[in-house]
Amino acid sequence: MGPGPTRPTPRGRREPPPFRRVEVRSVEALSSRMARITLGGKELEGLIVTEPAASMRLLLPSLDTNELVIPTWNGNEFLLPGGRRPSIRTLTPRRVDEARLELDVEIVLHGRGVASRWAEAAEPGAVAAVSGPGRGYTVDDEATGFLLAGDETAIPAISQLLEVLPEATPVQVHIEIAHAGARLALPDHPRTRISWHEPPDDAVPGDAFVAAVRGTELDRRTSVWAAGEAAAVQRVRRDLFETRRLPRSRAVVRGYWKRGRSAEPGDA
């Protein structure tokens, strides 16, 4: 009998951009639930973000030692010496200043999770590293309308989109928040209608903005952007693509964090 079938060798994922070391330059409270962290450093030279709602990996130091160790890409993920997983969270690069070599990220403060605890304690000089950018959102100038939806982790990306969407096109925004203190001023857009949804404490994360999406009338030329808890955005995908048969090219739907794992809200 000859040898059995050979299993195909798993293909590695594309290696992300290398990490750039940075340090905290300033911390600004945007609301009781959101902080803006300005990062800076000479290694940000050449960092360019061309699309809104892009992504950036943020590598955090050990909470115990404050030591920052740059991990190695193994073909599938970043790992520290000994095979340990580093503390990496994916955030929106809210502002990049190429001249000042600065980058702003905005983090939800909720008292849990590595990113929230780091942001709450961050002071000028604290170290971190960033890798990116990842893909962003291509604005469809011919859309008849835009629907933007998500939880608090989506606020930075939604803010960027409001700054670049066509002024003559109507925009509906639905944001789920933990409590009223999470509201903050969003960029002006002349045809935007913003709805803040504050579900009860025992609600499943994402229920409110999923219900809002389901209750919004869409035509086949509406462009949709939605992001938030992974299970919630799966329900959004099913509503858009299976129930309504919206063309997949009309929507970008992204899971930013997963309930029950270390990536708590704001650690997306």
ROROGU-843557 format. One line per 2 residues: number of its first residue (from 0); their letters; for each residue x, y, z of C-alpha. Coordinates in pm, 1 decimal. Layout:
BEGIN
NUM	a	X:Y:Z | ... $
END
This chain:
BEGIN
0	mg	0.0:0.0:0.0 | 135.0:339.8:-90.3 $
2	pg	154.9:639.0:142.9 | -166.6:809.2:240.0 $
4	pt	-269.7:1153.3:116.1 | -50.3:1437.8:223.5 $
6	rp	-220.0:1715.4:415.9 | -161.6:2057.6:267.1 $
8	tp	74.1:2279.1:460.5 | -119.5:2563.1:624.4 $
10	rg	-52.4:2893.9:456.2 | 84.8:3164.4:678.5 $
12	rr	-89.1:3496.3:715.2 | 63.0:3803.0:559.7 $
14	ep	309.6:3957.9:799.9 | 184.6:4289.5:939.0 $
16	pp	400.4:4603.2:925.7 | 678.2:4607.1:1187.1 $
18	fr	620.3:4768.4:1523.3 | 732.3:5127.5:1577.2 $
20	rv	830.7:5227.8:1929.5 | 648.2:5531.8:2066.2 $
22	ev	586.9:5704.2:2395.4 | 290.7:5885.2:2543.0 $
24	rs	305.2:6260.7:2489.3 | -30.5:6357.2:2637.3 $
26	ve	-358.6:6218.1:2768.7 | -693.7:6396.1:2722.1 $
28	al	-1028.4:6292.9:2868.5 | -1294.0:6318.9:2595.7 $
30	ss	-1575.7:6190.2:2816.8 | -1613.8:5985.8:3131.7 $
32	rm	-1568.4:5678.3:2911.4 | -1312.2:5780.9:2649.5 $
34	ar	-951.1:5901.5:2660.8 | -740.5:6032.9:2375.0 $
36	it	-377.1:5920.6:2398.1 | -126.3:6112.4:2188.1 $
38	lg	174.5:5898.4:2101.4 | 495.8:6024.2:1950.1 $
40	gk	845.3:5924.7:1850.7 | 1099.6:5931.3:1569.1 $
42	el	996.7:5582.2:1454.1 | 662.6:5727.2:1337.1 $
44	eg	849.7:5885.2:1045.2 | 696.5:5756.0:722.6 $
46	li	370.4:5644.5:882.4 | 88.1:5745.9:649.1 $
48	vt	-281.7:5668.9:688.2 | -478.4:5743.7:372.0 $
50	ep	-822.1:5593.9:449.6 | -1072.5:5675.5:725.2 $
52	aa	-1172.6:5405.9:976.8 | -840.7:5226.4:929.7 $
54	sm	-684.1:5011.2:1202.3 | -362.7:5021.4:1403.0 $
56	rl	-216.2:4756.4:1633.8 | -114.5:4893.7:1972.6 $
58	ll	144.8:4687.6:2162.5 | 134.8:4750.3:2535.9 $
60	ps	405.6:4689.5:2795.4 | 367.6:4439.1:3076.0 $
62	ld	136.9:4579.3:3342.6 | 360.8:4420.5:3607.2 $
64	tn	702.4:4544.8:3491.3 | 621.4:4821.3:3238.8 $
66	el	878.1:4651.8:3014.3 | 807.5:4670.2:2641.0 $
68	vi	925.3:4365.9:2444.3 | 875.0:4365.4:2067.7 $
70	pt	724.2:4028.1:1966.8 | 821.8:3813.2:1668.1 $
72	wn	585.5:3716.5:1385.9 | 566.5:3335.6:1355.0 $
74	gn	368.5:3323.2:1031.4 | 32.6:3340.3:1201.7 $
76	ef	59.5:3567.0:1506.1 | 295.5:3777.3:1715.5 $
78	ll	460.7:3592.8:2005.0 | 698.2:3689.2:2284.0 $
80	pg	997.9:3478.8:2389.5 | 878.3:3151.0:2536.2 $
82	gr	565.0:3150.4:2319.3 | 369.9:3397.4:2532.1 $
84	rp	115.5:3618.7:2363.6 | 176.2:3992.5:2390.2 $
86	si	-87.0:4247.7:2488.6 | -195.1:4382.7:2150.7 $
88	rt	-514.7:4573.1:2083.7 | -643.1:4705.5:1750.8 $
90	lt	-758.5:5067.0:1750.1 | -842.3:5345.8:1505.4 $
92	pr	-556.7:5584.3:1420.0 | -767.1:5894.0:1488.8 $
94	rv	-505.0:6151.1:1385.0 | -158.7:6126.3:1232.6 $
96	de	65.5:6434.3:1232.9 | 352.6:6356.1:997.3 $
98	ar	537.2:6679.4:1078.9 | 523.3:6637.2:1458.3 $
100	le	558.4:6257.4:1440.7 | 243.8:6208.2:1647.7 $
102	ld	-43.9:5963.3:1646.0 | -372.7:5984.7:1839.0 $
104	ve	-567.7:5679.6:1952.5 | -888.7:5686.3:2156.2 $
106	iv	-959.2:5417.7:2415.7 | -1278.3:5330.4:2602.1 $
108	lh	-1234.0:5344.2:2980.6 | -1433.5:5070.1:3149.6 $
110	gr	-1210.5:4952.5:3434.7 | -1136.5:4613.2:3282.5 $
112	gv	-902.1:4483.5:3016.2 | -539.1:4562.2:2944.5 $
114	as	-595.5:4863.7:2719.0 | -839.5:5035.0:2956.0 $
116	rw	-612.7:4988.9:3256.6 | -312.0:5110.2:3058.4 $
118	ae	-496.7:5419.1:2933.3 | -627.2:5503.6:3280.6 $
120	aa	-272.2:5499.7:3420.5 | -89.6:5643.4:3117.2 $
122	ep	138.0:5942.6:3174.1 | 378.4:6127.4:2942.0 $
124	ga	683.1:5912.8:2879.0 | 502.6:5577.0:2906.2 $
126	va	616.9:5340.4:2630.8 | 423.9:5143.2:2371.1 $
128	av	456.0:5044.1:2005.1 | 229.6:5055.7:1701.8 $
130	sg	198.5:4856.8:1378.7 | -4.9:4952.4:1076.8 $
132	pg	-209.6:5087.0:924.1 | -461.8:4821.8:830.6 $
134	rg	-729.2:4867.7:568.7 | -982.1:5145.8:604.6 $
136	yt	-1306.7:5246.2:436.4 | -1351.2:5360.9:77.3 $
138	vd	-1617.2:5630.6:58.1 | -1877.9:5572.2:-211.8 $
140	de	-1953.7:5916.9:-350.3 | -2253.9:5778.8:-541.2 $
142	at	-2431.9:5628.3:-239.1 | -2787.1:5754.5:-179.0 $
144	gf	-2726.5:5749.9:197.2 | -2494.3:5623.4:468.6 $
146	ll	-2567.3:5418.5:779.7 | -2299.7:5419.3:1053.3 $
148	ag	-2357.1:5198.9:1357.5 | -2165.6:5050.1:1647.3 $
150	de	-2085.3:5057.1:2016.0 | -1844.7:5285.8:2202.3 $
152	ta	-1540.3:5127.3:2039.2 | -1669.2:5248.5:1702.4 $
154	ip	-1689.2:5617.1:1800.1 | -1336.9:5712.0:1676.4 $
156	ai	-1396.4:5555.5:1333.6 | -1747.7:5700.0:1306.2 $
158	sq	-1602.4:6042.6:1388.4 | -1350.7:6008.8:1105.6 $
160	ll	-1619.3:5905.1:860.4 | -1838.7:6204.1:946.3 $
162	ev	-1544.2:6427.5:855.7 | -1515.5:6287.3:501.0 $
164	lp	-1861.8:6171.8:388.5 | -2023.5:6383.1:114.0 $
166	ea	-2203.4:6677.8:270.9 | -2505.7:6648.3:41.9 $
168	tp	-2575.0:6284.4:131.4 | -2790.2:6193.5:435.2 $
170	vq	-2618.0:6000.1:714.6 | -2785.4:5800.3:992.5 $
172	vh	-2572.6:5723.9:1299.2 | -2661.9:5476.0:1575.1 $
174	ie	-2426.6:5436.5:1871.9 | -2477.0:5208.6:2171.2 $
176	ia	-2328.6:5341.7:2497.0 | -2299.9:5206.9:2851.1 $
178	ha	-2439.1:5524.8:3007.4 | -2506.1:5889.5:2925.1 $
180	ga	-2154.5:5995.0:3028.6 | -2018.0:5823.2:2718.1 $
182	rl	-2178.2:6077.2:2486.8 | -1941.7:6322.6:2323.5 $
184	al	-1956.6:6578.9:2048.2 | -1916.2:6426.6:1703.5 $
186	pd	-1789.9:6613.2:1395.8 | -2052.4:6823.2:1221.2 $
188	hp	-2212.8:6691.8:904.3 | -2502.1:6896.0:763.1 $
190	rt	-2728.5:6597.1:691.2 | -2657.9:6370.5:987.1 $
192	ri	-2912.5:6227.8:1230.1 | -2742.4:6084.6:1540.6 $
194	sw	-2915.1:5846.8:1782.8 | -2752.8:5739.7:2110.0 $
196	he	-2880.9:5411.7:2254.4 | -2839.5:5337.2:2626.1 $
198	pp	-2962.1:4980.9:2696.6 | -3032.6:4847.4:3047.9 $
200	dd	-2739.8:4708.5:3247.5 | -2847.3:4347.4:3193.6 $
202	av	-2874.4:4378.9:2814.6 | -2649.8:4174.1:2586.6 $
204	pg	-2374.8:4395.2:2439.3 | -2469.3:4499.7:2089.7 $
206	da	-2843.6:4436.9:2119.3 | -2926.2:4806.3:2096.1 $
208	fv	-2729.9:4893.7:1785.2 | -2829.2:4566.8:1614.4 $
210	aa	-3195.1:4654.8:1673.7 | -3130.4:5005.0:1540.3 $
212	vr	-2977.5:4867.0:1220.4 | -3269.0:4627.3:1173.9 $
214	gt	-3512.5:4916.0:1218.0 | -3345.3:5139.1:959.3 $
216	el	-3486.8:5150.1:607.0 | -3220.4:5093.2:343.8 $
218	dr	-3223.0:5095.7:-32.7 | -2975.5:4900.7:-241.1 $
220	rt	-2755.9:5206.8:-290.0 | -2716.7:5280.4:82.8 $
222	sv	-2361.1:5236.2:208.6 | -2330.1:5075.3:553.7 $
224	wa	-2041.5:5080.8:801.5 | -2083.6:4896.8:1133.4 $
226	ag	-1845.1:4776.6:1402.9 | -1854.9:4653.1:1760.5 $
228	ea	-1883.3:4329.8:1958.1 | -1814.0:4027.7:1735.4 $
230	aa	-2140.6:3835.5:1792.1 | -2343.2:4153.4:1746.4 $
232	vq	-2185.6:4238.8:1412.3 | -2249.8:3881.0:1297.1 $
234	rv	-2619.3:3951.0:1352.8 | -2581.9:4272.0:1153.3 $
236	rr	-2422.7:4076.5:868.5 | -2709.7:3828.4:863.2 $
238	dl	-2966.7:4108.2:859.3 | -2794.4:4296.9:578.7 $
240	fe	-2679.9:4014.4:354.1 | -2919.9:3725.1:419.4 $
242	tr	-3246.7:3892.8:518.8 | -3232.0:4211.8:312.9 $
244	rl	-3002.2:4082.7:38.3 | -2797.0:4401.1:42.2 $
246	pr	-2501.2:4359.5:-196.1 | -2189.0:4279.8:6.3 $
248	sr	-2005.1:4556.5:-174.3 | -2238.9:4806.0:-2.2 $
250	av	-2130.7:4730.0:354.6 | -1824.0:4709.6:576.7 $
252	vr	-1900.3:4522.6:901.7 | -1619.7:4455.1:1151.2 $
254	gy	-1588.6:4282.6:1484.2 | -1382.0:4498.5:1719.3 $
256	wk	-1396.6:4287.8:2037.5 | -1542.9:3963.4:2167.5 $
258	rg	-1762.9:3929.6:2473.3 | -1620.7:3700.0:2741.8 $
260	rs	-1260.3:3729.9:2627.8 | -978.5:3957.4:2743.4 $
262	ae	-1059.2:4200.1:2465.7 | -1322.9:4387.4:2662.5 $
264	pg	-1492.5:4698.7:2519.2 | -1225.7:4944.8:2420.0 $
266	da	-968.7:4670.4:2371.7 | -1082.3:4615.6:2019.1 $
END
